[in-house]
């Protein structure tokens, strides 16, 4: 989503509650740059891209990736333009990470647009079944 009105989670009042209802495991997340009051407070007013980072990491964890994997959300508006963010996540399986990021985007978009969210359980099952065996 590139609409500047949706750059922060606070622009979508129900976003934190809806994310947490879909992915209650997010309550276990910690954020180095975030609120001392936990991920729930962080999700109340942060960059949408930062929320996407946490959603992707939680989907990866549900699909069998270690919960110790970390992510980062960065931006350089002077260089790339307002609203352009870079989200990166550590991963143990590249396909799982790429798909989790796509599903996370679909989840965030569905909440912002007030439409049905993807079925996370189905997506997680697909990811678990398709894990690389290294």
NUPA-359946 format. One record per residue (C-alpha): z, x, y; residue in three letters. Coordinates in nm, 4 decimals, padded with zeros to 6 digits. Example, Ala and Ser with C-alpha at 12.3 -4.5 7.8 and 13.67 -1.06 7.14 Angstrom:
         up       east      north   residuo
    00.7800    01.2300   -00.4500       ALA
    00.7140    01.3670   -00.1060       SER
This chain:
         up       east      north   residuo
    00.0000    00.0000    00.0000       UNK
   -00.1044    00.1557    00.3308       UNK
    00.0060   -00.1104    00.5793       UNK
    00.2464    00.0700    00.8189       UNK
    00.4612   -00.2434    00.8301       UNK
    00.5561   -00.1672    00.4705       UNK
    00.6440    00.2015    00.5081       UNK
    01.0167    00.1355    00.4643       UNK
    01.1998   -00.0730    00.2094       UNK
    01.3923   -00.2460    00.4885       UNK
    01.0634   -00.4154    00.5859       UNK
    01.0778   -00.6057    00.2560       UNK
    01.4285   -00.7555    00.2462       UNK
    01.4265   -00.8502   -00.1226       UNK
    01.2783   -00.5202   -00.2409       UNK
    01.6001   -00.3426   -00.3451       UNK
    01.7405   -00.6450   -00.5283       UNK
    01.4115   -00.7147   -00.7071       UNK
    01.3678   -00.3512   -00.8106       UNK
    01.7225   -00.3389   -00.9447       UNK
    01.6814   -00.6685   -01.1293       UNK
    01.3700   -00.5312   -01.3014       UNK
    01.5160   -00.1850   -01.3618       UNK
    01.8977   -00.1954   -01.3685       UNK
    01.9021    00.1625   -01.5003       UNK
    01.8181    00.2713   -01.1467       UNK
    02.1862    00.2281   -01.0671       UNK
    02.2395    00.5552   -01.2597       UNK
    02.0042    00.7453   -01.0287       UNK
    02.1317    00.9932   -00.7760       UNK
    01.9437    01.1017   -00.4707       UNK
    02.0006    01.4384   -00.3038       UNK
    01.8818    01.3184    00.0359       UNK
    02.0197    00.9717    00.0030       UNK
    02.3164    00.7680    00.0972       UNK
    02.6631    00.8689   -00.0112       UNK
    02.6958    00.5045   -00.1160       UNK
    02.4518    00.5353   -00.4067       UNK
    02.0978    00.4402   -00.4914       UNK
    02.1453    00.0753   -00.3994       UNK
    02.2267    00.1692   -00.0402       UNK
    01.9433    00.4228   -00.0396       UNK
    01.6937    00.1616   -00.1585       UNK
    01.7994   -00.0706    00.1236       UNK
    01.6321    00.1519    00.3841       UNK
    01.4113    00.4341    00.2648       UNK
    01.0420    00.5083    00.2458       UNK
    00.8527    00.2792    00.0067       UNK
    00.7117    00.5972   -00.1513       UNK
    01.0662    00.7163   -00.2212       UNK
    01.1438    00.3881   -00.3977       UNK
    00.8227    00.4342   -00.5985       UNK
    00.9435    00.7804   -00.7040       UNK
    01.2672    00.6373   -00.8446       UNK
    01.0891    00.3459   -01.0151       UNK
    00.8487    00.5882   -01.1854       UNK
    01.1331    00.8135   -01.3031       UNK
    01.3187    00.5138   -01.4456       UNK
    01.0082    00.3905   -01.6292       UNK
    00.9628    00.7411   -01.7694       UNK
    01.3263    00.7468   -01.8856       UNK
    01.2855    00.4086   -02.0554       UNK
    00.9775    00.5499   -02.2296       UNK
    01.1789    00.8387   -02.3717       UNK
    01.1628    01.1085   -02.1040       UNK
    01.4870    01.2894   -02.0194       UNK
    01.6925    01.1318   -01.7429       UNK
    01.7375    01.4805   -01.6010       UNK
    01.3787    01.4872   -01.4705       UNK
    01.3584    01.4864   -01.0928       UNK
    01.1168    01.3756   -00.8283       UNK
    01.0372    01.4432   -00.4673       UNK
    00.8818    01.2417   -00.1875       UNK
    00.7382    01.4369    00.1038       UNK
    00.5179    01.3753    00.4053       UNK
    00.3463    01.5622    00.6856       UNK
    00.2207    01.2923    00.9206       UNK
    00.0902    01.5501    01.1684       UNK
   -00.1355    01.6975    00.9020       UNK
   -00.2311    01.3982    00.6847       UNK
   -00.1692    01.0984    00.9078       UNK
    00.1012    00.8390    00.9465       UNK
    00.1850    00.6648    00.6235       UNK
    00.0528    00.9320    00.3863       UNK
    00.3203    01.0408    00.1393       UNK
    00.3221    01.2798   -00.1526       UNK
    00.5259    01.1721   -00.4536       UNK
    00.5780    01.4197   -00.7345       UNK
    00.7807    01.3926   -01.0529       UNK
    00.8784    01.6417   -01.3174       UNK
    00.7576    01.5354   -01.6602       UNK
    00.7741    01.6099   -02.0291       UNK
    00.4510    01.4238   -02.1044       UNK
    00.1760    01.4166   -01.8412       UNK
    00.0231    01.0891   -01.9601       UNK
    00.3611    00.9171   -01.9482       UNK
    00.4182    01.0449   -01.5932       UNK
    00.0747    00.9408   -01.4684       UNK
    00.1027    00.5945   -01.6218       UNK
    00.4611    00.5497   -01.4998       UNK
    00.3467    00.6262   -01.1451       UNK
    00.0679    00.3670   -01.1760       UNK
    00.3073    00.1059   -01.3145       UNK
    00.5616    00.1898   -01.0419       UNK
    00.2956    00.1320   -00.7784       UNK
    00.2051   -00.2019   -00.9365       UNK
    00.5736   -00.3021   -00.9392       UNK
    00.6249   -00.2109   -00.5726       UNK
    00.2974   -00.3787   -00.4709       UNK
    00.3890   -00.6964   -00.6589       UNK
    00.7236   -00.7183   -00.4824       UNK
    00.5719   -00.6519   -00.1388       UNK
    00.2992   -00.9086   -00.1974       UNK
    00.5387   -01.1593   -00.3594       UNK
    00.3399   -01.1911   -00.6820       UNK
    00.4423   -01.1515   -01.0451       UNK
    00.5457   -00.8013   -01.1426       UNK
    00.3890   -00.6199   -01.4373       UNK
    00.5774   -00.6654   -01.7646       UNK
    00.7777   -00.3443   -01.7645       UNK
    00.8920   -00.3876   -02.1263       UNK
    00.5297   -00.4055   -02.2426       UNK
    00.4337   -00.1013   -02.0348       UNK
    00.7334    00.0985   -02.1617       UNK
    00.6471    00.0089   -02.5228       UNK
    00.2892    00.1303   -02.4690       UNK
    00.4173    00.4525   -02.3170       UNK
    00.6623    00.5140   -02.6014       UNK
    00.3931    00.4518   -02.8624       UNK
    00.1421    00.6748   -02.6863       UNK
    00.3705    00.9726   -02.6271       UNK
    00.2138    01.3100   -02.6970       UNK
    00.3552    01.4818   -03.0000       UNK
    00.3938    01.8413   -02.8935       UNK
